[in-house]
Amino acid sequence: MRTQVAIIGGGPSGLLLSQLLHTRGIDSVVLEKHTRDYVLSRIRAGVLEHGFAALMREAGVGERMDREGEIHEGFYIAHDGIKERVDLQGLTGNTVIVYGQTELTRDLYDARERTAGAVIHEAQDVQPHDIASARPYVTYTKDGKAERIDCDYVIGADGFHGVSRKSIPKDKLREFERVYPFGWLGVLSRTKPVSPELVYAKHDRGFALCSLRSQTLSRYYIQVPLSDSVDDWSDEAFFAELKRRLPQDVAEAMITGPSIEKSIAPLRSFVAEPMRYGNLFLAGDAAHIVPPTGARGLNSAASDIHYLYHALVDHYKSGDDRGLEAYSQKALARVWKGQRFSWWMTMLLHRFPEQSEFERKLQDTELAYLFSSPRALGSLAENYVGLPF
């Protein structure tokens, strides 16, 4: 098989790039090791910055997002028994859209099917070859048969544990990482959300977040030790602990119900540099991961796709390779800004083990300063709605 762009990874990043390239007449093949049902079963972030939403519309897949997504003009930070609002619209003129990653991915799958886009599921043993040459190719196994795709470029959008980053020689790659000493226990329930906008809560017992996927689907989180497991937490115990960390009026208004999904996500900050080696380009979690605080993960991946899409269009339509040559530098500049913001939000709102009284005082002072300074709030809002590409 021959294509122009071989994309490893059938999550939202790979599918979005494939769909965008299709709109400009550029061929691609997406390889995904799991089934479509498995990919669509993953419960992930659902806060989309305005730049991501614009990309979805440009790809021709924004209709349902615009119809069903929840436009949020702000969010709350709760602390010391009160909650204070960050007015995103007023501070930046922009908003975010709450639209579940599962639904976003389904829209992309449907679009690729409508246009006969090549998405190969259950592709096993995927491996890029000759990525430093002008003739890279990708091999994989499907139904026990060895297959090969020749291409001009390979895009690694296969996540943190994927093969793409591991295909870059170790002496050519630098990795930066911080692993946090806690995780987020998340519960999805078919209940009305407690708040029309997200509530981030800082509490002595630990961080909490009240989020949502729709007006009938709530997503709640609490900070837990890494030693905890899902089996340690019944639904009743989870909601009791969540309510302890929220202001009284929020806790009393909460409608609880059986969990339909429950999981613990460890928190990690990670960046790999560079994001290009030869004709292999990394995108999304293959190159960087952020804590979910601040909702930068999926949005940082979207910025990678923005740069890659325009660089590939410039290459194929006008022979201009400047975008491809500058991809890693441009993508990493925005990635590190997203890392800074996620790290700052995580440090501001979480209770750290062995945190000194001095550090806790600084944390409290940082929060007090934030709501005393319109410029500080403006900086938070600017990062939350998404920095320019």
N, C-alpha and C positions, 0 to 999 in steps of 0.2 A: 504494500500500500504506500502511496505517496501523498503527502499533504504539505502545506506551507508551514503550519504551526502545529506542533504536537503538544498537547496540554496534559500534564499528569495531575490528576485530581479532579473529581467531579463534584466538588462542593460549590458554594456560591461564587468564589473567586474564579475558578476555572470555567464554570458555566457562563458567568457574566462576560469574561473575556471572549469566549467562543461566540457568544451571541453578538457582541459589539463588532467583532471582526466580520461576522456574517453580513451585517448591515452595510459593510464597505466592500463586500465581494472578496474577502480573504478567507481561504479554506483553513479549517482546523479539524483536528480529531481530539476528543476528550477521552482519556483513559481513567476509569474508576475501579478500584479493586472490590468495592462492595456493590450490593444490589441497590437499585433506586429506592426500594422500600426502606432499606437500612439507612441510607443517607437522609431520607425524609423523616426518620424516627428520631434524629438527633435534635435535642432541645437546646437552642443557643440564644445568643443575644438578639434583641429586637429593637434597639434604638438606632435609627439611621440618621446620620447627619445630612444636611441639605445637599451636599455634594454627591453623596451616595444616591440619594433620591433622583438627582438630575441624571446620573449615569444610567439608572434603571429606565428612566423615560427615554433617554437617547438610544438605549438598546431596544426600545419598543415593548418593554415589559412592565411599564409603570402603571397601567390602567387599574388593576385590582389594588395595588398599593395605595394609589390616590383615592380609591373609592372606599376601601376598608381600613386603611391605616389610621391611627390616632395621631392627629397633629398636636404636639405639645409645645406650648409657648413658654414653659418654665418647669421647674422642679423644686422640691423642698429639701432642706437639710434640717434634720431634727437633732436637738441637743438640749440637755438640761431641762427636759420636760416641755420644751416648746419646739415649734418648727418655723423656719424662716424661708421665704421664697426667693429663688433666683429667677428673675424675669428675663428669660432668654430673648424674647421678642423685643422687649423694651430696651435691653442693653446692646443688642446686636442687629436687630431688624430681621433676624432669622429664627427658624424653629427647627425642631427635630420631628421625625415620624416614628411612632412605635408600631412596628410591623414585624411579626415573628420571622426568624431566619428560616424556619421550616416552610412558611408560606412563600417567602421570597425565592427559596430554592425551587419550590414547586412551580412557580411562575416561569422560572428560567428553564426548567426541564420541559414544560409544556411548549415554550417558545422554540426550543431546539427540535422538539418532535414535529411541530407544525411546519418547520422549514427543512425537515429531513436532515438535521444536523447529526453528525457522527459522534455519538456518545456510547462508548463501549464499556458496559458494566462487567463486573467479575473478571476483570483483567488481572491476572496473577503474575507474580515475578516480574513486575515492570522494571526495566533497567534502561537508562539512557546510555548511549555509546558515542565515542568520538566527539564529545561536546566541545573540545577545543579546536575542532577542525571546521571546515566550511561545509562538511557533509555529515552532520549528526544524524543519528537514528535512534529509535526506541524499540526494544523488544519486549514481548510479553507472552503469556500463555493464556489461551482461552479454550475452555472445554478440552484441556489436555493437549492442544495443538500449539506449537510455537509460531508466533507471528512477529512481523517486523513492519515498522512504519519509518520510511525515509522522510526527512523534513529539512526545512531551512533553520528553524529555531525550536528549542524545547523550552516549555514553560513549566517550572516546578511549582505547582499549587497544591501539593499533596500533604501539607500539614507538618507539624513538628517532628513526627515520627516517620515521615515519608523518606523515599529513597533519593529525592532530588538533591537536597543539601549534602547528603552523605556521598554523593557522586563527585563533589568538588574535592580536590586534593587537600589534605589537612594542612599542608604548609601554605596553602593559598587562602585559607579561611580563618577569620578571627571571630570568636564567640564571646559575647558579654551576657552575664546572667546574674540574676538575684532570685533566690527562692525564698518565699515568705513563710513564716512559721505557723501558718494557719490556712484554712480553706473556707470556702463558702458552701454551706448546706442549703440546697435549693429545693423548693417544693412548688409544683404546679398543681393548681386546683381549679375545678370548674365552679368558681364563685365570682361574685361581683367584686371588683377591686376596691380596696378600702379608700383609695384616693384617685381622683381623675388624673393626677400627675405623680411622677415617681417621688418617693420619700426615702432619702438616704439618712440613716440614723447613726449618730455617734453616741455610745453609751459605755459606762464603766464595765458592763458585762460583755461588751463586744459590739461590733458593727452589725447593722441590719439594713435591709433594703426591701421596700414595698414597690414592686413593679407590676406589669400587666402585659398581656398579649392582646386582649380585647376587653370589651365591657362585660364579658362573661367568663374570662379566663385570667386568673391571677397568678403571678409568679413572685414568690417571697424567698428571701435569703437571710441566713444568720451566719456570723463568723463562728467557726468551730475549730478546735485543735486538730492537727493533722492525724493524731492518733484515733480520732473518732471514725466510726463507720456508720453507714446508713442504718444498719440494724440497731444501732444505739438509740435511734430517735423514732419513736412512734409519732404519728400525726399530732396526737394530743400534746406530747412533750414539746414538739417543734413549735406549735402555735402558742403554747404557754410561754415559752422562752422568747419568741418573737414579740409578744405583747409586752413583756417586761422591758424590752429595749425601746419601746415606742412611747411618745407622749400619751397621756391618759385618754385624750379625746380620740386619737387615732385607734388606740387599742380597743376602746369600747365600741367603735363603729365597725370593727372588722367582722366580716362574715367568714366563718371557717367551714371547711368541708374536706372530704377524703382527698388525699393526694392521688393524682393520676401519673405523677412522675416525681422521683426523689433521687437526688444524687449529690455527691460532694465533689467540688472542683478545687484542686490546689491552686494557689496563686503563684505566678512566676512572671518575672520580667526577663526577656531574652531578645537579643539581636545578633544576627550573623552578618558579617561584612566580608567581602562585597556581596551584592545581590545579583551579580552577573559573573559567570566564568565562561569564557569562550562564547558559545551560542546557547548556553543554558542560562535562563533568567529565573530567579526565585521570586515568589509572590506570596503574600499572606503569611500564615503560620509556619510555612516552610522557612521563612527568614526572620520572623519576629513574633513575639507573644507579649501581651500586656495583661496585668490584672484586670478583671472586668470592671473595676471601679472607674467610672468615667466613660464607659462604653466606647472604647477606642479600638477594640480588636477587629471586628468586622469592618469598621470604617477605615482603619489603617490599611487593611487588605484592599479595600476599594480604591484607595489612592494609588496603590501599586498598579492596579488594573488600569486606572486612568492614564498613568504614565506609559505603561506598556502598550495600551491600545493606540494612543496617539503616535508613539514611536514606530510601531509596526505599520500603521497607515502611512506615515511619512516615508517609510522605507519602500513599501510596495507601490505607492501611488506616485511618488515624486523622486525616488532614489536618494532621499535625504536620510542619512544615518545618524545625524546628530542626537536625535532622541534616544536611539539605542545605545549610543556611546555614553550618554549622560544619565542613563536610567538609574544605575545603582546610586550615584551621587544624589540625584534629585529625590529618589524614593527614600533613601536613608535620612535625608535632611528632615523630611516630614515624619518619618518613622520615629526618629529620636525626639521630636517635639511631642508626639503622642505618648512616647515612653515617659517623658518628663511629667506630662499632665496626669497620666495614670498613676505614676509613682507618688506624685504630690497628693492626689485624692486619697490614695491608699494610706499614706502616712498621716494624713489629716484625720481620717475617720475611724481607723482601726485601733484596737487595744493590743499592744504588743507584749508578749511575755517578757518579764523582767524589765519592763519599762520603768525608768526612774521617775521620781516625783518631779525632777527638773524637766524631763522630757514631756511629761503629762502637762505641766504648766505651759510649756511652749506650744503644745498642741492646742490647748484651750485659748491661748493668746492669739495664735494664728487664726482660729475660727472667729474670735471676737473682732480681730482686725478686718477679716474678710467682709463682715456685714457692717463695718463702720466706714468702709471705703468704696465708693462707687467705681473707682478705677480697678480695685482688686476684684470686685464682683464682675466687672466688665471683662477682665482677663479670663476668669473662670468661664463665663458665658461664651466668650469667643472660642475657647478651646473646645467646649462642649458641643457647640453647633457645628464645629469643623473649621479648621484653618483653610485658607485658600490652597488649591493645588499648585 
